[in-house]
């Protein structure tokens, strides 16, 4: 059953599975929700294994309140920090998908003493700057600055992505690949080689940039951005279990 948490007037929808800690927390992607294949597979695994698990929708996503176009990385990171703080206790293992990978990296900085491990799936750190802004034409940049938004085609919907100037400008305050990124716990980065949204080079850059005693990157040939085939889902679950087995606390 879906419950709701108030975060500074934003109504954040969540589902929580009680069980053994450390808590496993799923952080979804850009314009995705907590009903996605990966989130539900993790929840089913948590119930079968008696593991504590949390999934939630950022504001403007899924069942949470708010307009998606009003959101930005800082807002969604604040949602994640509030949800983890209010709805879990003790050590947590974060599982971040796409944009959720970026937000989970921000959580490792904000919740330093609580993060016991990390798994990312097609992590997209700094994508507003390195993918969106860097990929805009001069005309698109001018339109964004002048009108406050630009429309991009979507591979997942007939409706275009509307990218706001606030999303781009505010994202610059939350970049994680321009300064030290210590990850002092077990970390597993997962990436498909056929991902059309997050290039394999992003995963390699993240691995090279981050520091820690137990960082590993697994590349899956021909896997796409969804990373939701039975084999990919099984790899996610195995990675979470491995991180849990190596995590402290």
C-alpha positions in Angstrom: 0.0 0.0 0.0 1.3 3.4 -0.9 1.9 5.9 1.9 2.9 9.5 1.8 5.6 11.6 3.5 5.4 15.4 3.7 8.7 17.1 2.6 8.4 20.9 2.9 4.9 20.8 1.5 5.7 18.1 -1.2 3.7 14.9 -0.8 6.2 12.1 -1.4 4.7 8.7 -2.2 6.5 5.6 -0.9 6.3 1.9 -0.2 8.2 0.4 2.6 9.0 -3.3 3.3 10.0 -4.0 6.8 12.8 -6.5 7.4 16.4 -7.1 8.3 18.8 -4.2 7.8 20.8 -2.7 6.3 17.9 -1.1 4.5 18.1 -1.3 0.7 16.8 2.0 -0.9 15.9 2.3 -4.6 16.4 5.7 -6.3 14.7 5.9 -9.7 15.5 7.8 -12.8 14.5 10.9 -14.7 10.8 10.9 -15.2 10.5 7.3 -14.0 8.5 6.1 -11.0 8.6 3.5 -8.2 6.5 1.1 -10.2 9.3 0.3 -12.7 10.6 -3.2 -13.3 13.8 -2.8 -11.3 12.0 -1.3 -8.3 9.4 -4.0 -8.2 12.0 -6.8 -8.7 14.0 -5.5 -5.8 10.8 -5.3 -3.6 9.9 -8.9 -4.5 13.5 -10.0 -3.6 13.3 -8.1 -0.3 10.1 -9.8 0.7 11.4 -13.2 -0.2 14.6 -12.7 1.7 13.2 -10.7 4.7 15.2 -7.6 3.8 14.2 -4.0 4.7 13.5 -2.1 1.5 12.2 1.3 0.5 11.1 2.7 -2.9 9.6 6.1 -3.5 8.7 8.7 -6.1 10.5 12.1 -6.2 8.2 15.1 -6.3 6.7 15.6 -9.8 7.1 11.8 -10.5 4.7 8.9 -10.2 2.2 9.3 -7.3 4.0 12.1 -5.6 2.6 15.7 -5.7 4.0 18.5 -7.8 4.7 19.3 -11.4 7.7 17.6 -13.0 8.8 20.8 -14.7 9.1 22.6 -11.3 11.7 20.0 -10.2 15.5 19.9 -10.4 18.3 17.7 -9.1 18.5 19.6 -5.8 14.8 19.2 -5.1 14.8 15.5 -6.0 18.0 15.0 -3.9 16.2 16.7 -1.0 13.3 14.4 -1.4 15.6 11.4 -1.3 17.5 12.6 1.7 14.2 13.3 3.6 12.7 9.9 2.7 15.8 8.0 3.8 16.0 10.0 6.9 12.4 9.6 7.9 11.6 6.1 6.6 14.7 4.1 7.3 17.1 3.6 10.2 20.7 2.5 10.6 23.0 1.6 7.6 21.6 1.8 4.1 22.6 0.3 0.8 21.6 2.6 -2.1 20.5 1.3 -5.5 20.5 4.2 -8.0 19.2 3.9 -11.6 20.2 6.5 -14.2 19.5 9.9 -12.6 19.1 7.9 -9.4 22.7 7.0 -9.7 23.6 10.7 -9.6 21.3 11.3 -6.6 22.7 8.2 -4.8 26.2 9.7 -5.2 24.9 12.9 -3.6 23.5 10.8 -0.8 26.9 9.3 -0.1 28.1 12.9 0.6 25.1 14.0 2.6 24.6 10.8 4.6 28.2 9.7 5.0 27.9 7.8 8.2 24.8 5.8 7.1 25.7 4.6 3.6 27.1 1.1 3.8 27.1 0.2 0.1 26.1 1.4 -3.3 24.9 -0.2 -6.6 24.3 1.9 -9.6 22.6 0.9 -12.9 23.5 3.1 -15.9 24.4 5.9 -13.5 24.1 9.3 -15.1 26.1 11.7 -12.8 26.2 15.3 -14.0 24.0 14.5 -17.1 22.3 17.9 -17.1 25.7 19.5 -17.9 27.7 16.8 -19.7 24.9 15.3 -21.8 22.1 17.9 -22.1 23.9 21.2 -22.1 27.0 19.9 -23.8 24.8 18.3 -26.5 22.6 21.3 -27.2 23.0 23.2 -30.5 23.6 26.9 -30.4 19.9 27.4 -31.3 18.7 25.1 -28.5 20.9 26.9 -25.9 19.6 30.2 -27.1 16.0 28.9 -26.8 16.6 27.6 -23.3 18.1 30.9 -22.1 15.5 33.0 -23.9 12.3 31.1 -23.2 13.3 29.1 -20.1 12.8 25.7 -21.8 13.6 23.5 -24.7 11.8 20.4 -26.1 13.8 17.2 -26.8 12.5 14.1 -28.5 11.9 11.0 -26.3 12.6 7.4 -27.1 10.2 6.3 -24.4 7.1 8.5 -25.2 5.3 10.3 -28.0 5.6 13.4 -25.8 8.9 15.3 -25.9 11.1 15.9 -22.9 10.7 19.5 -21.8 14.1 20.6 -20.3 13.9 23.8 -18.2 16.6 26.4 -17.7 16.3 25.8 -13.9 17.1 22.1 -14.4 20.3 23.0 -16.2 21.4 25.9 -14.0 20.6 24.3 -10.7 22.2 21.0 -11.8 25.5 22.9 -11.8 25.3 23.2 -8.0 25.2 19.4 -7.6 27.9 18.1 -9.9 29.9 15.2 -8.5 32.5 14.6 -11.2 34.4 17.9 -10.7 35.5 17.3 -7.1 36.7 14.4 -5.0 34.2 11.5 -4.8 35.2 9.2 -2.0 33.2 6.0 -1.7 34.6 4.1 1.3 32.3 1.1 1.1 31.6 -1.7 -1.4 30.4 -0.3 -4.8 29.1 -2.0 -7.9 28.6 0.0 -11.1 26.5 -1.8 -13.7 26.3 -0.5 -17.3 25.0 -1.8 -20.7 27.2 -1.4 -23.8 24.1 -0.7 -26.0 22.8 2.1 -23.7 21.7 4.9 -26.0 21.0 7.3 -23.1 24.1 7.0 -21.0 27.2 6.2 -22.9 29.6 3.5 -21.6 32.3 6.3 -21.3 30.2 7.8 -18.4 30.6 4.6 -16.4 34.4 4.5 -17.2 34.7 8.1 -16.2 32.9 7.5 -12.9 35.0 4.5 -12.1 38.2 6.4 -12.8 37.1 9.5 -10.8 35.7 7.8 -7.7 38.0 6.5 -5.0 37.4 3.6 -2.6 38.7 0.2 -1.5 36.1 -1.9 -3.3 34.8 -0.4 -6.5 33.9 -2.6 -9.5 32.3 -1.9 -12.9 30.5 -4.6 -14.8 29.7 -4.1 -18.4 26.9 -6.1 -20.0 27.3 -6.4 -23.8 24.2 -5.3 -25.7 22.2 -4.3 -22.6 20.3 -1.1 -23.2 19.4 1.7 -20.8 16.4 -0.1 -19.3 18.6 -2.9 -18.0 15.5 -4.9 -17.3 15.9 -8.2 -19.0 15.8 -11.3 -16.7 19.5 -11.6 -16.9 20.1 -7.9 -16.1 17.6 -8.0 -13.2 19.4 -11.1 -11.8 22.7 -9.2 -12.0 21.3 -6.3 -10.1 20.0 -8.6 -7.3 23.4 -10.5 -7.2 25.2 -7.2 -7.0 23.0 -6.0 -4.1 23.5 -9.2 -2.3 27.3 -9.0 -2.8 27.4 -5.5 -1.5 25.3 -6.5 1.5 27.6 -9.4 2.3 30.6 -7.1 2.2 29.0 -4.0 3.9 29.9 -3.1 7.5 27.0 -2.9 9.9 
